[in-house]
Amino acid sequence: MSKPLTELTVVATERLTPSMVRLRFRADDLSAFAGSAHTDRYVKLVFGDPAELAAGGRPVMRTYTALEPDVEAGTLSIDFVVHGDEGVAGPWAAAAQPGDTITVRGPGGAYAPDPDADWHLLAGDEAALPAIRQALTALPAEAVGHVVIEVADADHEQPLHAPAGIGVTWLHRSAGGGRAALVDAVRSLEWLPGRVHAFVHGEAQAVMHGIRPYLLTERGVPRADASVSGYWRVGRTEESFRQWKADLAAAESANEPTDTSAEEASR
Ligand SMILES: Cc1cc2nc3c(=O)[nH]c(=O)nc-3n(C[C@H](O)[C@H](O)[C@H](O)COP(=O)(O)OP(=O)(O)OC[C@H]3O[C@@H](n4cnc5c(N)ncnc54)[C@H](O)[C@@H]3O)c2cc1C
């Protein structure tokens, strides 16, 4: 069954950092979000004509994490990375004003931190930061683990509230490591005893070719305990990134059976 469509109206905009804008939305009917327990719950913003979906077409869509949906109040927020003039969603969010409307499809989602895990590893870049923040709010107070977030520089950090046993590390691309910094930082974290539950998302090359093999192969983390995928890819629009993901999944299934989940491939 196709996912429901919801029309959202912008009610407020807030610049969180030089590269992140938060839009607060209101909807007459947010019932599609009732009972969605995934902290990485995401929606597809429909930039073409939503009627195309009903007709089996695929208008331009972009994927974003839906934050704190309140079904009763009819409110939710989305934090957008503003990454210049290229693209559809980033420039739209940067220019959005109260009263603007957008249709979203969803939500989908696949992860919420497992309270029975011995420790948690959450890592990503700015695009994954909203989902990481949501996950932190769902962790029990006694949770332990590591959070690693890669941003451009210190001006792009944001306040995060994590349980006392969760260490938070901010990495700056400006320090010289670029996008490899996240890979290096995750590899050099202290590996804690017991069962880890991991959530690692962000730029696809770093995540899929840098961090995922480290977790699944070198550390032997079971696939079910690792939510790991690219959220976007340098130099690719979401459409051509989708092809990149499909090619990767095909190459992997030719080598060994399914290392890329159906949920991930369908995003
Ligand atoms: C499940 C999921 C949840 C996501 N949640 C969020 C979220 O909450 N907030 C968020 O900002 N993003 C999120 N993303 C990532 C977002 O979908 C992509 O960044 C998307 O490509 C942005 O669309 P666009 O129209 O702005 O750019 P596109 O038209 O897709 O791309 C145009 C150009 O911009 C570049 N680009 C795209 N994204 C970025 C970026 N983040 N930084 C630098 N350059 C970029 C591309 O490489 C390309 O060269 C999520 C992705 C997934 C799969």
The ligand as an ORCA input file, in Angstrom:
! r2SCAN-3c Opt
* xyz 0 1
  C      16.282      8.709      5.513
  C      16.949     10.050      5.214
  C      16.797     11.111      6.105
  C      17.408     12.342      5.835
  N      17.226     13.362      6.730
  C      17.771     14.578      6.465
  C      17.536     15.681      7.363
  O      16.821     15.566      8.352
  N      18.123     16.868      7.052
  C      18.908     17.025      5.919
  O      19.401     18.139      5.683
  N      19.132     16.008      5.062
  C      18.566     14.796      5.305
  N      18.752     13.769      4.414
  C      19.607     14.003      3.247
  C      18.854     14.694      2.095
  O      17.813     13.848      1.645
  C      19.853     14.948      0.932
  O      20.868     15.794      1.383
  C      19.195     15.483     -0.335
  O      20.045     15.164     -1.404
  C      18.971     16.989     -0.322
  O      18.266     17.353     -1.481
  P      18.555     18.695     -2.303
  O      17.420     18.884     -3.253
  O      18.874     19.816     -1.352
  O      19.884     18.375     -3.110
  P      20.028     17.398     -4.399
  O      19.268     17.928     -5.567
  O      19.697     16.000     -3.993
  O      21.590     17.500     -4.689
  C      22.158     18.674     -5.311
  C      23.648     18.792     -4.929
  O      23.742     19.071     -3.530
  C      24.613     18.150     -2.888
  N      24.096     17.864     -1.518
  C      22.957     17.208     -1.186
  N      22.834     17.111      0.151
  C      23.923     17.718      0.682
  C      24.381     17.923      2.015
  N      23.698     17.483      3.107
  N      25.549     18.602      2.194
  C      26.277     19.039      1.116
  N      25.905     18.875     -0.172
  C      24.736     18.214     -0.385
  C      24.577     16.887     -3.774
  O      25.748     16.121     -3.645
  C      24.419     17.487     -5.166
  O      25.691     17.825     -5.686
  C      18.167     12.525      4.659
  C      18.303     11.449      3.753
  C      17.702     10.231      4.033
  C      17.858      9.086      3.045
*
